[in-house]
Amino acid sequence: MSQPKPSPIFSTSENDPAQTQTINHFVVTLAEEVDRLQDAELEGDFGHLSTLATQLGERAQATGYLPMAEVASTVARACREEKLEDARVAMLELTDTSSRIRRGHRGSA
């Protein structure tokens, strides 16, 4: 029996017309950004992964995607603390969160 998909994630700023373009850009570029984070993880470059995760978290926070901001912060912190297994686990959650954000975006249907 398959498990139900987790619910989509929506921006807390989605009803703010001033944020529409910024949110759209964030969501459209999200898959590419996650790919860069995954590449850094696969290369074992946890310093770079920490930097990329911090940047992603800041953009997520600014666009109202708080779950992404939180998980990106977890990735960055695990890398800084050299808790590599924790970073890998958090990267799985980050990837899932990215998928949920993309599913919640109005252009994804």
Wavefront OBJ file of the C-alpha trace (Angstrom):
o trace
v 0.000 0.000 0.000
v 1.447 3.355 -0.985
v 1.640 6.210 1.462
v -0.182 9.436 0.644
v 1.932 12.285 -0.660
v 2.730 14.935 1.921
v 0.722 18.082 1.375
v 2.008 20.891 -0.844
v 3.765 23.809 0.788
v 2.578 27.332 0.027
v 4.319 30.631 0.634
v 3.039 32.684 3.545
v 3.408 35.638 1.148
v 1.445 34.108 -1.732
v -1.353 36.684 -1.440
v 1.045 39.639 -1.552
v 1.115 40.951 -5.147
v 4.463 42.636 -4.460
v 5.990 39.204 -3.803
v 4.544 37.361 -6.811
v 7.541 37.774 -9.097
v 10.040 36.940 -6.340
v 8.092 33.830 -5.333
v 7.776 32.698 -8.945
v 11.523 33.085 -9.494
v 12.288 31.215 -6.274
v 10.079 28.261 -7.213
v 11.170 28.129 -10.860
v 14.862 28.022 -9.894
v 14.415 25.751 -6.863
v 15.097 22.424 -8.603
v 18.345 23.766 -10.057
v 19.428 25.061 -6.658
v 18.674 21.737 -4.999
v 20.735 20.030 -7.711
v 23.709 22.241 -6.783
v 23.325 21.324 -3.129
v 23.130 17.628 -4.012
v 26.247 17.951 -6.177
v 28.150 19.513 -3.267
v 26.986 16.698 -1.004
v 28.025 14.007 -3.498
v 31.433 15.653 -3.895
v 31.840 15.689 -0.112
v 32.256 19.478 -0.151
v 30.390 20.172 3.056
v 31.796 23.692 3.372
v 30.267 24.618 0.029
v 27.085 22.742 0.927
v 26.804 24.811 4.105
v 27.178 28.039 2.119
v 24.621 27.003 -0.495
v 22.146 25.842 2.158
v 22.512 29.116 4.049
v 21.833 31.103 0.870
v 18.832 28.949 -0.013
v 17.467 29.316 3.510
v 17.734 33.100 3.327
v 15.842 33.178 0.014
v 13.235 30.764 1.357
v 12.730 32.944 4.431
v 12.386 36.081 2.282
v 9.757 34.456 0.053
v 7.668 32.970 2.861
v 8.724 29.333 2.581
v 9.514 28.807 6.238
v 9.709 24.976 6.146
v 12.460 25.258 3.504
v 14.241 27.940 5.520
v 14.246 25.642 8.545
v 15.506 22.533 6.770
v 18.171 24.515 4.880
v 19.341 25.884 8.221
v 19.532 22.326 9.557
v 21.696 21.282 6.586
v 24.017 24.258 7.037
v 24.351 23.733 10.793
v 25.075 20.006 10.411
v 27.800 20.813 7.889
v 29.388 23.458 10.124
v 29.336 21.036 13.052
v 30.775 18.304 10.801
v 27.820 16.022 11.492
v 27.894 14.584 8.020
v 25.247 11.903 8.515
v 22.883 14.533 9.928
v 23.604 16.695 6.868
v 22.754 13.806 4.561
v 19.491 13.093 6.366
v 18.587 16.783 6.249
v 19.367 16.852 2.520
v 16.738 14.147 1.989
v 14.235 16.306 3.840
v 15.325 19.367 1.843
v 14.720 17.500 -1.415
v 11.260 16.422 -0.256
v 10.441 19.954 0.894
v 11.487 21.296 -2.492
v 9.109 18.900 -4.219
v 6.262 19.945 -1.930
v 6.927 23.626 -2.650
v 6.901 23.038 -6.381
v 3.612 21.120 -6.099
v 2.062 24.048 -4.214
v 3.057 26.645 -6.766
v 0.209 27.873 -8.981
v 2.141 27.093 -12.158
v 2.687 23.438 -11.259
v -0.754 22.032 -12.004
l 1 2 3 4 5 6 7 8 9 10 11 12 13 14 15 16 17 18 19 20 21 22 23 24 25 26 27 28 29 30 31 32 33 34 35 36 37 38 39 40 41 42 43 44 45 46 47 48 49 50 51 52 53 54 55 56 57 58 59 60 61 62 63 64 65 66 67 68 69 70 71 72 73 74 75 76 77 78 79 80 81 82 83 84 85 86 87 88 89 90 91 92 93 94 95 96 97 98 99 100 101 102 103 104 105 106 107 108 109
